[in-house]
Amino acid sequence: MLVKDIMIPNVVTISAFASVRDAMRKMREHNIKSLVVDKGNEHDAYGLVTYKDILKTIVAEEGDIDLLNVYDIYTKPALIVSRELDVKYVAKFMVNMGLHRVLVTNANALVGIITMNDIVGAILDMANGDQ
């Protein structure tokens, strides 16, 4: 099974200059737990902002979601894998690195995201004969 077979192709992005409140709104609107942060230019890297980043900032560090921007709290660069990579290598990589999600590219273009839940779901589907 390849990454392209189970990745989520509809990636929701946000600008690094958006407010944390805007990021939270967008996550809630799309019922997702992370957003891809757009590149600033062609030589830049994608970033990732997650619920965990937001909670850490507003709860643990008592940050103000109206005064902070995404660039204040996101992770950059986000790690990426090729859509043609075998899922078993991605799973091993994610476990070894303690990652819950990685971005998926095809010829340096963002084409999706893959999460631990996607991988586990695909394994369960295979075990149940759904694929």
VENDA-V128428 format. One line per field, one symbol per residue. ss: DSSP state (H for helix, E for strand, - for the rest). psi: psi as a letter, one per 20 degrees, with the letter a starting at -180 (. if undefined). burial: # if it has 16 or more other C-alpha atoms within 10 Angstrom, else .. Layout:
ss=???
psi=???
burial=???
//
This chain:
ss=-EHHHH-E----EE----EHHHHHHHHHHH---EEEE---------EEEEHHHHHHHHHH--------EHHH--EE---EEE---EHHHHHHHHHHH---EEEEEE--EEEEEEEHHHHHHHHHHHH----
psi=pqghhirohnpprqqhiqqhghgggggghjlrjqqppqqhrijrqqrpprggggggghfhjlqoiiiqrgihirppqqqqqqijqphhhgggggghikqiqqqproljppiaqprhhgggghgggghiki.
burial=..##.###..######..######.##......######......#####..##..#.......#..####.###..######...#..##..#......#####....#######.##..#.........
//
